[in-house]
């Protein structure tokens, strides 16, 4: 038995459905939309099958069965990457916008993070990894508002796209570093500040370019290249190392 999530317009219906008996067939969710093809996305240890509204269950099952070796390989990579994620441990070194900082835990009544020279003090009572993580992410969001958003605003002005911008949103997500909505709102994941500065610049340019092109067409990539010539290197870096920026 496997649980699937069917999406019809704005309604979501869940049901338990028996599928192929093969023990190696991975569990997956189905998201139906007005697309034309069946696609498989593996992320954060989960498998999501995106299918047309009218795609038959047997066709989806057959496609997943055909791609099972690739899915299992991707799931194994996800497990390996989970070991490499970043943790805010006492005494560890972190890079924030290319500045190396040493994390120090300190006992205190009030939970806070203080940056002093090359050290980052995480203060609080009964600190453990989860409390330190929450405090660090809150501080990182403040840093993103103070430093990342002005960088993005300046870049968008230089690209001549500021009239199309409606605003910014900061949110920690598991699968996105940035996103631009059709209404002109750009979302950034504050954890991108743990990436090298050229990668941060690439992400800003990438999302800004969507203010003009809501796709990944040739024109979109030409616009990106005109403001970030080394975009391919940064894109590859984010694909290969982005999982290490996720704070666990």
Secondary structure, DSSP 4 states (H G I P E B T S, - for coil): -EEEEEEETTEEEEEEE-----TTSPP-EEEEES-SS-EEEEETTEEEEEEETT--HHHHHHHHHHTHHHHHHHHHHHHHHHHTSB---TT-EEEETTEEEEEEEEE-SS-EEEEETTEEEEEETT--HHHHHHHHHHHHHHHIIIIIHHHHHHHHHHTT-GGG--EEEE---SS-SEEE-TTSEEEE-GGGGGS-HHHHHHHHHHHHHTTT-SS--HHHHHHHHHH-TTHHHHHHHHHHHGGGG-B-
